[in-house]
Amino acid sequence: MKNAKRGVERIKKVLLQDRAGTRENVIAVLKSDVFEVLDAYFEVNTQSVTAEVTVDDRGLYEIRIAAYAFRVRGTEQRPTA
């Protein structure tokens, strides 16, 4: 019975994520955009940028983004508004 409940929860999660449109290409674009923003302020390790989007049972999105940077860029590197 426990395995069946776990299976139903997994299917529900997959369906919610599919409905949310969090396919791999969306994640790839998100990572690219985040890298572009962070790279203006930090020397970012390109391979370290990760992004994950999940949807909970209520249909709310949880977005987790992480990256590693070597250092903060100087003020001369910051974009002007």
MIRO-941326 format. One record per residue: x, y, z of N, C-alpha, C in turn; residue in one letter. Coordinates in Angstrom, 2 decimals, always signed. Layout:
MIRO-941326
<baba n_x="X" n_y="Y" n_z="Z" ca_x="X" ca_y="Y" ca_z="Z" c_x="X" c_y="Y" c_z="Z" type="A"/>
...
end
This chain:
MIRO-941326
<baba n_x="+0.82" n_y="-1.19" n_z="+0.00" ca_x="+0.00" ca_y="+0.00" ca_z="+0.00" c_x="+0.87" c_y="+1.26" c_z="+0.00" type="M"/>
<baba n_x="+1.99" n_y="+1.21" n_z="+0.75" ca_x="+2.89" ca_y="+2.35" ca_z="+0.80" c_x="+3.50" c_y="+2.65" c_z="-0.57" type="K"/>
<baba n_x="+3.91" n_y="+1.59" n_z="-1.27" ca_x="+4.50" ca_y="+1.76" ca_z="-2.59" c_x="+3.50" c_y="+2.34" c_z="-3.58" type="N"/>
<baba n_x="+2.26" n_y="+1.92" n_z="-3.48" ca_x="+1.22" ca_y="+2.45" ca_z="-4.37" c_x="+1.01" c_y="+3.94" c_z="-4.12" type="A"/>
<baba n_x="+1.00" n_y="+4.33" n_z="-2.85" ca_x="+0.82" ca_y="+5.74" ca_z="-2.51" c_x="+2.00" c_y="+6.57" c_z="-3.03" type="K"/>
<baba n_x="+3.21" n_y="+6.04" n_z="-2.86" ca_x="+4.40" ca_y="+6.72" ca_z="-3.37" c_x="+4.34" c_y="+6.86" c_z="-4.88" type="R"/>
<baba n_x="+3.89" n_y="+5.81" n_z="-5.54" ca_x="+3.77" ca_y="+5.83" ca_z="-7.00" c_x="+2.79" c_y="+6.88" c_z="-7.46" type="G"/>
<baba n_x="+1.66" n_y="+6.97" n_z="-6.78" ca_x="+0.64" ca_y="+7.98" ca_z="-7.12" c_x="+1.22" c_y="+9.38" c_z="-6.92" type="V"/>
<baba n_x="+1.96" n_y="+9.59" n_z="-5.83" ca_x="+2.56" ca_y="+10.89" ca_z="-5.57" c_x="+3.58" c_y="+11.26" c_z="-6.64" type="E"/>
<baba n_x="+4.36" n_y="+10.28" n_z="-7.08" ca_x="+5.34" ca_y="+10.54" ca_z="-8.14" c_x="+4.65" c_y="+10.91" c_z="-9.44" type="R"/>
<baba n_x="+3.62" n_y="+10.17" n_z="-9.79" ca_x="+2.88" ca_y="+10.46" ca_z="-11.02" c_x="+2.26" c_y="+11.85" c_z="-10.94" type="I"/>
<baba n_x="+1.68" n_y="+12.16" n_z="-9.79" ca_x="+1.07" ca_y="+13.48" ca_z="-9.60" c_x="+2.11" c_y="+14.58" c_z="-9.78" type="K"/>
<baba n_x="+3.29" n_y="+14.38" n_z="-9.22" ca_x="+4.35" ca_y="+15.37" ca_z="-9.32" c_x="+4.80" c_y="+15.54" c_z="-10.77" type="K"/>
<baba n_x="+4.96" n_y="+14.44" n_z="-11.47" ca_x="+5.37" ca_y="+14.49" ca_z="-12.88" c_x="+4.32" c_y="+15.22" c_z="-13.71" type="V"/>
<baba n_x="+3.05" n_y="+14.92" n_z="-13.47" ca_x="+1.99" ca_y="+15.58" ca_z="-14.21" c_x="+1.94" c_y="+17.07" c_z="-13.92" type="L"/>
<baba n_x="+2.12" n_y="+17.44" n_z="-12.66" ca_x="+2.13" ca_y="+18.86" ca_z="-12.31" c_x="+3.31" c_y="+19.57" c_z="-12.96" type="L"/>
<baba n_x="+4.46" n_y="+18.94" n_z="-12.96" ca_x="+5.64" ca_y="+19.55" ca_z="-13.57" c_x="+5.46" c_y="+19.66" c_z="-15.07" type="Q"/>
<baba n_x="+4.88" n_y="+18.64" n_z="-15.68" ca_x="+4.64" ca_y="+18.68" ca_z="-17.11" c_x="+3.66" c_y="+19.80" c_z="-17.44" type="D"/>
<baba n_x="+2.61" n_y="+19.91" n_z="-16.66" ca_x="+1.62" ca_y="+20.96" ca_z="-16.87" c_x="+2.24" c_y="+22.34" c_z="-16.67" type="R"/>
<baba n_x="+3.20" n_y="+22.43" n_z="-15.77" ca_x="+3.86" ca_y="+23.70" ca_z="-15.49" c_x="+4.83" c_y="+24.09" c_z="-16.59" type="A"/>
<baba n_x="+5.14" n_y="+23.19" n_z="-17.49" ca_x="+6.04" ca_y="+23.49" ca_z="-18.59" c_x="+7.50" c_y="+23.60" c_z="-18.16" type="G"/>
<baba n_x="+7.90" n_y="+22.84" n_z="-17.17" ca_x="+9.27" ca_y="+22.90" ca_z="-16.69" c_x="+10.14" c_y="+21.86" c_z="-17.39" type="T"/>
<baba n_x="+10.03" n_y="+21.80" n_z="-18.66" ca_x="+10.83" ca_y="+20.86" ca_z="-19.43" c_x="+12.29" c_y="+21.32" c_z="-19.42" type="R"/>
<baba n_x="+13.15" n_y="+20.45" n_z="-19.87" ca_x="+14.59" ca_y="+20.72" ca_z="-19.84" c_x="+14.98" c_y="+21.98" c_z="-20.61" type="E"/>
<baba n_x="+14.32" n_y="+22.27" n_z="-21.74" ca_x="+14.71" ca_y="+23.46" ca_z="-22.50" c_x="+14.39" c_y="+24.74" c_z="-21.74" type="N"/>
<baba n_x="+13.33" n_y="+24.73" n_z="-20.95" ca_x="+12.99" ca_y="+25.90" ca_z="-20.14" c_x="+14.04" c_y="+26.08" c_z="-19.05" type="V"/>
<baba n_x="+14.46" n_y="+25.00" n_z="-18.44" ca_x="+15.49" ca_y="+25.05" ca_z="-17.41" c_x="+16.81" c_y="+25.55" c_z="-18.02" type="I"/>
<baba n_x="+17.14" n_y="+25.09" n_z="-19.22" ca_x="+18.37" ca_y="+25.53" ca_z="-19.88" c_x="+18.35" c_y="+27.03" c_z="-20.14" type="A"/>
<baba n_x="+17.22" n_y="+27.56" n_z="-20.59" ca_x="+17.10" ca_y="+29.00" ca_z="-20.84" c_x="+17.20" c_y="+29.77" c_z="-19.53" type="V"/>
<baba n_x="+16.55" n_y="+29.27" n_z="-18.48" ca_x="+16.61" ca_y="+29.91" ca_z="-17.17" c_x="+18.05" c_y="+29.98" c_z="-16.68" type="L"/>
<baba n_x="+18.79" n_y="+28.87" n_z="-16.79" ca_x="+20.19" ca_y="+28.84" ca_z="-16.36" c_x="+21.02" c_y="+29.84" c_z="-17.16" type="K"/>
<baba n_x="+20.79" n_y="+29.92" n_z="-18.44" ca_x="+21.52" ca_y="+30.85" ca_z="-19.29" c_x="+21.24" c_y="+32.30" c_z="-18.89" type="S"/>
<baba n_x="+19.99" n_y="+32.62" n_z="-18.67" ca_x="+19.62" ca_y="+33.98" ca_z="-18.27" c_x="+20.21" c_y="+34.34" c_z="-16.91" type="D"/>
<baba n_x="+20.15" n_y="+33.41" n_z="-15.97" ca_x="+20.71" ca_y="+33.65" ca_z="-14.63" c_x="+22.21" c_y="+33.86" c_z="-14.74" type="V"/>
<baba n_x="+22.88" n_y="+33.06" n_z="-15.55" ca_x="+24.32" ca_y="+33.21" ca_z="-15.74" c_x="+24.64" c_y="+34.61" c_z="-16.27" type="F"/>
<baba n_x="+23.89" n_y="+35.07" n_z="-17.25" ca_x="+24.13" ca_y="+36.40" ca_z="-17.83" c_x="+24.03" c_y="+37.49" c_z="-16.78" type="E"/>
<baba n_x="+23.04" n_y="+37.41" n_z="-15.91" ca_x="+22.88" ca_y="+38.41" ca_z="-14.86" c_x="+24.02" c_y="+38.33" c_z="-13.85" type="V"/>
<baba n_x="+24.30" n_y="+37.13" n_z="-13.36" ca_x="+25.35" ca_y="+36.96" ca_z="-12.36" c_x="+26.72" c_y="+37.34" c_z="-12.91" type="L"/>
<baba n_x="+26.95" n_y="+37.05" n_z="-14.18" ca_x="+28.26" ca_y="+37.31" ca_z="-14.79" c_x="+28.57" c_y="+38.80" c_z="-14.85" type="D"/>
<baba n_x="+27.57" n_y="+39.65" n_z="-14.80" ca_x="+27.80" ca_y="+41.08" ca_z="-14.78" c_x="+28.40" c_y="+41.54" c_z="-13.46" type="A"/>
<baba n_x="+28.21" n_y="+40.78" n_z="-12.40" ca_x="+28.65" ca_y="+41.16" ca_z="-11.06" c_x="+29.72" c_y="+40.25" c_z="-10.46" type="Y"/>
<baba n_x="+29.80" n_y="+39.03" n_z="-10.96" ca_x="+30.71" ca_y="+38.03" ca_z="-10.41" c_x="+31.43" c_y="+37.30" c_z="-11.53" type="F"/>
<baba n_x="+32.60" n_y="+36.76" n_z="-11.22" ca_x="+33.24" ca_y="+35.83" ca_z="-12.14" c_x="+32.68" c_y="+34.46" c_z="-11.79" type="E"/>
<baba n_x="+31.73" n_y="+34.03" n_z="-12.58" ca_x="+30.95" ca_y="+32.83" ca_z="-12.29" c_x="+31.51" c_y="+31.63" c_z="-13.04" type="V"/>
<baba n_x="+31.55" n_y="+30.49" n_z="-12.36" ca_x="+31.90" ca_y="+29.23" ca_z="-12.99" c_x="+30.67" c_y="+28.78" c_z="-13.78" type="N"/>
<baba n_x="+30.77" n_y="+28.80" n_z="-15.09" ca_x="+29.64" ca_y="+28.49" ca_z="-15.97" c_x="+29.00" c_y="+27.15" c_z="-15.63" type="T"/>
<baba n_x="+29.82" n_y="+26.16" n_z="-15.36" ca_x="+29.31" ca_y="+24.81" ca_z="-15.11" c_x="+28.61" c_y="+24.69" c_z="-13.75" type="Q"/>
<baba n_x="+28.81" n_y="+25.67" n_z="-12.88" ca_x="+28.25" ca_y="+25.56" ca_z="-11.53" c_x="+26.80" c_y="+26.06" c_z="-11.43" type="S"/>
<baba n_x="+26.32" n_y="+26.74" n_z="-12.47" ca_x="+24.96" ca_y="+27.29" ca_z="-12.41" c_x="+23.95" c_y="+26.15" c_z="-12.52" type="V"/>
<baba n_x="+23.11" n_y="+26.04" n_z="-11.50" ca_x="+22.06" ca_y="+25.02" ca_z="-11.52" c_x="+20.72" c_y="+25.69" c_z="-11.28" type="T"/>
<baba n_x="+19.69" n_y="+25.12" n_z="-11.87" ca_x="+18.33" ca_y="+25.63" ca_z="-11.68" c_x="+17.39" c_y="+24.44" c_z="-11.64" type="A"/>
<baba n_x="+16.45" n_y="+24.51" n_z="-10.73" ca_x="+15.46" ca_y="+23.46" ca_z="-10.60" c_x="+14.11" c_y="+24.11" c_z="-10.31" type="E"/>
<baba n_x="+13.10" n_y="+23.69" n_z="-11.04" ca_x="+11.75" ca_y="+24.19" ca_z="-10.82" c_x="+10.86" c_y="+23.00" c_z="-10.51" type="V"/>
<baba n_x="+10.18" n_y="+23.07" n_z="-9.38" ca_x="+9.23" ca_y="+22.02" ca_z="-9.02" c_x="+7.89" c_y="+22.68" c_z="-8.70" type="T"/>
<baba n_x="+6.86" n_y="+21.87" n_z="-8.71" ca_x="+5.53" ca_y="+22.34" ca_z="-8.39" c_x="+5.02" c_y="+21.50" c_z="-7.23" type="V"/>
<baba n_x="+4.52" n_y="+22.18" n_z="-6.19" ca_x="+4.02" ca_y="+21.42" ca_z="-5.05" c_x="+2.56" c_y="+21.02" c_z="-5.27" type="D"/>
<baba n_x="+1.98" n_y="+20.35" n_z="-4.28" ca_x="+0.61" ca_y="+19.85" ca_z="-4.39" c_x="-0.42" c_y="+20.96" c_z="-4.59" type="D"/>
<baba n_x="-0.06" n_y="+22.17" n_z="-4.17" ca_x="-0.98" ca_y="+23.30" ca_z="-4.31" c_x="-0.84" c_y="+23.99" c_z="-5.65" type="R"/>
<baba n_x="+0.13" n_y="+23.56" n_z="-6.45" ca_x="+0.37" ca_y="+24.17" ca_z="-7.75" c_x="+1.31" c_y="+25.36" c_z="-7.69" type="G"/>
<baba n_x="+1.98" n_y="+25.56" n_z="-6.55" ca_x="+2.93" ca_y="+26.66" ca_z="-6.41" c_x="+4.30" c_y="+26.23" c_z="-6.91" type="L"/>
<baba n_x="+4.98" n_y="+27.13" n_z="-7.57" ca_x="+6.30" ca_y="+26.84" ca_z="-8.10" c_x="+7.36" c_y="+27.07" c_z="-7.03" type="Y"/>
<baba n_x="+8.31" n_y="+26.16" n_z="-6.97" ca_x="+9.49" ca_y="+26.36" ca_z="-6.14" c_x="+10.67" c_y="+26.41" c_z="-7.10" type="E"/>
<baba n_x="+11.39" n_y="+27.52" n_z="-7.08" ca_x="+12.50" ca_y="+27.73" ca_z="-7.99" c_x="+13.78" c_y="+27.81" c_z="-7.17" type="I"/>
<baba n_x="+14.70" n_y="+26.90" n_z="-7.45" ca_x="+15.98" ca_y="+26.88" ca_z="-6.74" c_x="+17.09" c_y="+27.12" c_z="-7.75" type="R"/>
<baba n_x="+17.90" n_y="+28.15" n_z="-7.47" ca_x="+19.00" ca_y="+28.50" ca_z="-8.35" c_x="+20.26" c_y="+28.60" c_z="-7.49" type="I"/>
<baba n_x="+21.35" n_y="+28.04" n_z="-8.01" ca_x="+22.62" ca_y="+28.10" ca_z="-7.29" c_x="+23.75" c_y="+28.29" c_z="-8.29" type="A"/>
<baba n_x="+24.82" n_y="+28.93" n_z="-7.83" ca_x="+26.00" ca_y="+29.12" ca_z="-8.67" c_x="+27.20" c_y="+29.37" c_z="-7.77" type="A"/>
<baba n_x="+28.38" n_y="+29.07" n_z="-8.29" ca_x="+29.62" ca_y="+29.37" ca_z="-7.60" c_x="+30.35" c_y="+30.46" c_z="-8.38" type="Y"/>
<baba n_x="+30.88" n_y="+31.43" n_z="-7.64" ca_x="+31.64" ca_y="+32.51" ca_z="-8.26" c_x="+33.04" c_y="+32.54" c_z="-7.67" type="A"/>
<baba n_x="+34.00" n_y="+32.92" n_z="-8.50" ca_x="+35.38" ca_y="+33.01" ca_z="-8.05" c_x="+35.63" c_y="+34.31" c_z="-7.30" type="F"/>
<baba n_x="+35.01" n_y="+35.40" n_z="-7.76" ca_x="+35.19" ca_y="+36.69" ca_z="-7.11" c_x="+34.14" c_y="+37.68" c_z="-7.61" type="R"/>
<baba n_x="+34.02" n_y="+38.77" n_z="-6.87" ca_x="+33.13" ca_y="+39.86" ca_z="-7.26" c_x="+33.88" c_y="+40.72" c_z="-8.26" type="V"/>
<baba n_x="+33.19" n_y="+41.12" n_z="-9.31" ca_x="+33.81" ca_y="+41.99" ca_z="-10.30" c_x="+33.92" c_y="+43.40" c_z="-9.72" type="R"/>
<baba n_x="+34.89" n_y="+44.18" n_z="-10.21" ca_x="+35.04" ca_y="+45.56" ca_z="-9.78" c_x="+33.92" c_y="+46.43" c_z="-10.30" type="G"/>
<baba n_x="+33.79" n_y="+47.59" n_z="-9.78" ca_x="+32.72" ca_y="+48.51" ca_z="-10.19" c_x="+32.81" c_y="+48.88" c_z="-11.66" type="T"/>
<baba n_x="+33.97" n_y="+48.82" n_z="-12.24" ca_x="+34.11" ca_y="+49.17" ca_z="-13.65" c_x="+33.43" c_y="+48.15" c_z="-14.57" type="E"/>
<baba n_x="+33.15" n_y="+46.96" n_z="-14.06" ca_x="+32.51" ca_y="+45.92" ca_z="-14.85" c_x="+30.99" c_y="+45.94" c_z="-14.76" type="Q"/>
<baba n_x="+30.44" n_y="+46.70" n_z="-13.85" ca_x="+28.98" ca_y="+46.69" ca_z="-13.66" c_x="+28.28" c_y="+47.40" c_z="-14.80" type="R"/>
<baba n_x="+27.17" n_y="+46.84" n_z="-15.25" ca_x="+26.43" ca_y="+47.49" ca_z="-16.34" c_x="+25.78" c_y="+48.78" c_z="-15.84" type="P"/>
<baba n_x="+25.63" n_y="+49.73" n_z="-16.75" ca_x="+24.98" ca_y="+50.98" ca_z="-16.38" c_x="+23.52" c_y="+50.90" c_z="-16.77" type="T"/>
<baba n_x="+22.69" n_y="+51.54" n_z="-15.97" ca_x="+21.23" ca_y="+51.49" ca_z="-16.20" c_x="+20.81" c_y="+52.46" c_z="-17.27" type="A"/>
end
